[in-house]
Amino acid sequence: MPSDLHRLVQQLEDNMCRVVLGKRHVVRMSIACLLAGEHILLEDVPGVGKTLLGKALARSVRGKFCRIQFTPDLLPSDIVGSSVFHANTSEFVFNPGPIFAHLVLADEINRAPPRTQSALLEAMSDRQVSVDGRSHALPEPFMVIATQNPFEFEGTYALPESQLDRFLFRISIGYPDRDNERQVLISHRQGEPVEWLEPVLTCEAVCQVQREVRNVEVESSVNEYLLDIVEATRNSDELQVGASTRAAISLYRACQAWAYIEGRDYVVPDDVKQLAVPVLGHRVLPHTYMQGTARREMVENIIERLVNAIPVPV
């Protein structure tokens, strides 16, 4: 391909990897999510860099960034905003909430009650919020980077399936290896390195790249391969609920974005195979009820087996 825009995407990746050390694959996943125009859920233990990854992406894009710390007493109006009556004009004026940003970091999203979590649904799916019967468009690009701890259940509320379905990827960061962890210690000697990151991409450039990503070619055999995987989740005896049509569209868009990052203007079967688990893993339900990481590992193993059993087009 490579174009000037693609070189900017490479600079974005390199810029983020300056502070998110040893996690280039995770960085690429977050960038792919941005280029696909979707949202990402980072699920891992505290202290491995979930918030750092979100901040690194936000600071690398020259746009408005807001961090919302989700707590049990957070109200929907604290996120979307509210209408305030002005006595001097005798009318209600809408005050936008922190959701009106290009990149929104929803930290510990599962600590807010379901009513507050649902305030994000319309924003994530329709790029707008409705307050007092009026719709207000969100800025473009718009992306939610949500974090949650899968091990802690005290004082948390499980994300409903409808909410999970709005995230393109659910990924874990994991612990760094020893060499990279040593570099983390050294780089944090003088403070947080992410605070000194300079933006490398404007919002206009991001929107332009998103349009280019939609033009990435998906050949018919690759399309059929993708649909075979989706259908296999619906026919599996181990899954109660298979992947939806929205899940198929999400996998399609994720593969387009991944191919673009790889410098290709076409999707290959390996893209579909590699992204099936992070895209579909949180969108299906197993017959066996489990919580936390045990359920996640079981579901991801099921999807991996289904994918490996389907012939790859040549």
Buried (B, 14 or more C-beta within 10 A) or exposed (E): EEEEBBEBBBEBBEBBBBBBBBBEEBBBBBBBBBBBBBBBBBBBBEEBBBBBBBBBBBBBBBBBBBBBEBBEEBBBBBBBBBBEEEEEEEEBEBEBBBBBBBBBBBBBBBBBBEEBBBBBBBBBEEBEBEBEEEEBEBBBBBBBBBBBBBEBEEEBBBBEEEBBBBBBBBBBBBBBEEEEEEEBEEBEEEEEBBEEBEBBBEBEBBEBBBEBBEEBEBEEEBBEBBBBBBBBBEEBEBBEEBBBEEBBEBBBBBBBBBBBBBEBBEBBBBBBBBBBBBBBBBBBEBEEEEEBBEBBEEBBEBBBEBBEEBEBBE
